[in-house]
Amino acid sequence: MATTSTALGIDVGGSGIKGAPVDLRKGAFADDRLRIPTPDVATPDAVCDVVAEIVSQFGLKKDAAVGITLPAVVTHGVARSAANIDPSWVDVDAEALFEKRLGRDVVIVNDADAAGVAERHFGAARKHDGLVVLTTLGTGIGSAVLLDGQLMPNSELGHLEIDGHDAETRAADSAREREDLDWEQWAQRLTRYYRVVEDLLWPDLFVVGGGVSKHADHFLPLLDIRTEIVPAKLRNKAGIIGAAYLAANA
């Protein structure tokens, strides 16, 4: 259980930086979400300025938990990659940077990992023990792996090499749009992708997130895999909710 009933989650994306206080008893926003466009040049300092503006709008207590997602591999608070943000993020101690700028403790987490945690505790995988794999299908393929509710961070399963290709270049939603694939054609690629993942990890459940998950009825029934697969429930709220949950439980 969370150590506090409310925490602030902030989700840093390529087009927008979004934040909201989260009621951790319900897994729902406790106030309206605030969204500010991501700076055109999304350097660490520029993103910090926007995050500070969002934090200032909610009148947080000094000891309130704050969780922040980044579209990056994050190890011990350090960004190790940069997707849809400025390359200058690589090897930046993001935790120290945000804590200095905000004057408060923060928790930094990969965006897909945050979404996976949210779905496990409040969404499609709620109370689902065993091995759960969340994949976000969008510009790329993000992933989160949880065993009995415990996150194994930075799985990066979208970058598996399958048939000589980086998997997300063939199976992400962006590939469907770029190559004008119909649902059946895309489902064939997704079937190949998920079969490889299930042969490596033998998960108990796949959860599919990303914007295209709202069209899950068009493609999930077409997949020929042995593992149960369901659409995410929290959709674009998942990153904020998961970041808040992880911060409160840090």
N, C-alpha and C positions, 0 to 999 in steps of 0.2 A: 504493500500500500504506500501511496505517496506520503511524504512527511508533512506536506502542507496541502490545503485543499485547493489553492489557486496558484498558478505560476504563469509567467509570460513566455510565449513561444514566438519566435521570429524565423521566418523562412526566406532565405536569400535565394532568389531565382534570377534567371538571365534577363527577364523583362521587368520583374517587379519584386520589391522587398515587402513582405506582408507580416503583420504581427497582430496578436490578440492575447488577452489574458484567457486562461483555460481553467474551467471548473473541472478539477481532476476526479471529482466524485462521479461526474456524468460523462467526462470525455467530450465536452462541448465548450464552445466559446462562452465566456462570462461577460463579454462586451462585444460591440461591433468591431470587426476586423478593420485595421488601417493598412492601406496599401500605398506605397510611394514607388514611382518608377525607378528601376535600377539605373544608376548613372551610366551614361554612354561609355565612359571609360571606367570600368568597375574595379578600380584599384582598391587595396585594403583601406586606405584613408578615406576614399570617397564612400565606400560601403559603410564604414564606421560612422560617418556623419549621418547617413540615412537611418541606420539602426539607432543611433542616439536620439534622433528626432522621434522615432516611433516610441522608444522607451519613455521619453519625456511626456508623451501625450496621455499616458495611463496612470500617472501619479502613484507609482509603485513605492511600497515601503523599501527601505534600504536593504533589508534582508530577504526581499522577495526573490524567488528563484527565476533565473532567466536562461532559456535554452535557445541556441541559434543554430540553424542548419546552414551548411555550405554545400554547393554543388562540387564537392571535392572529396577525395580520400582524406580522412582526418585521423591522425594517430597521436594520442596524448596531447590533444589540443593544437597540433601543428598540421596545416594544410599541406598535403603532399602532391596534389594535382589541382587542375583548374579547368572546369567545364562550364562554358558559357559565362565566365567571368574573366577578368584580366589575368594573363599568365604570371604577373608579378605576385600572385598569391602563393605560388609554389614555394614551399619551405618556410612560409611565414608562421610564426607562433601566434595563431589566430586567437587563442584563449587569452594570452597575455595582452595582445593588442586591444581586444574588446574590453577586457577588465580595466585596463588603464584609461581607455576612452570613456567608459561608462561609470567607473568608480564603484564597481560591484562585482561579485563573483558571477561567472557565466559558465555554461557548459556548451561546447561546440561539438556538432555531430554531422555526419554525412546526411544529405537530404533523404536519400532512399532508406537509410537505416532508421531515421526518425519516422518515416511513413510506416515502415514495418512494425515498429514498436507501437505506434498508434493503432494499427489494425489488429495487432495481437491483444491489446488491452481493451479496446473500445469498438472495434470494427468487425470485419469479416472473419478474423481468426480468433475472436474473443474466447478465452478459456480453452483454446485448442492446443493440447499438449503434443509432444512429439516434435518433429522437425518441420517447421513452416518456412517456406520461401516466398517472399513477396518480390514481384518484378514490376517495375514501372515502365510502360511502353510509351515512349515519346520520341524526342530527338535521338536519344540513345535508349539503352536498356539499363535502368538502375536495378539494384537488387538489395535485399535484406534477408539474412538468414537468422532464424531464431530457434533455439532448442529448449523446449519446455519453458518458453517465455523469456529465455536469456539471449540477448543479442550477441551474435558473433560478427563484429563490425567489419566494414570495408570488403565485402565479398566480391564486388566487381564482376559478377557473373555475365554481364553484358559483353565482356571482352574475351570470353572463351573463343578459342579458334575452332571453328566448325567448318569442315570441308574447305579448308584453306582461307577462310574469311574470318575477320573479326565479327562475331555473331551479330552485334547491333547494326552493322552496316547492311545486313541482309534482312533482319527480322524486326527491327524497331518500327514504330509507326511512321517515322520519317521515310523509311524505305518504301513502305506501302504507298505513301503519298507521292514520293519522288518517281516511282516506277509505275504509278497508276494501277496498282494491283487491285483486283477485286477481293472480296472477303475470302473466297475459297482459295485463291492463289496465296494470299497472305497466310491463311491458316496452315497451308502446307509447310511454309517456312517456319511458322511458330511451332508446329508439331515437331519438326526436326530439332529446333532449339530446345524445347522442353524435354524431349526424349533424351538428349545428351545430358541435360541437368539432372533428370531423374535417375539416369544410369550412374552418374557420379555420386549423388547425394542420397538417393532413395527417400525423398521427402514424404511426409504424410499429407501435406496440403500445399498447393500453390494459390497465392492471392495475386490477382492482376490489377495493378493500378495504372495511373497515367490518365490523361484526358480521354483517350480512346476507350477506357473501361466503361464509359457510359453507353457504348455501343456493344457491350459484351455479348448480348444475345445474337449479334451478327456473326461472331467468330468463335467464341468459346465452344459452342456445341459442335463445331466442325473439327476440333482438335482430336487427334487419335493418340491419346496417352493413357497410361494406367493410373496416374495420380489424380485425386480429386482437385479440381481447379475452379475457383470462384472469383467473381469481381470484387474489388475493394469497395468498401462502403463509405469511407470518409473522404475519398477523392481529394480535392485541393485543400482540404482542411487538415489532412493527415500530417504534413510536415510540421505545422504549428503545434498541433496537439502532441505529437511524439516528442518534439523538442522540449515542450513544457514538462511533460511527464519525466523525461530523462533528467532535466535540471532539478526537479523536485526530489528525485530519488538519488541524486548524486551523493 
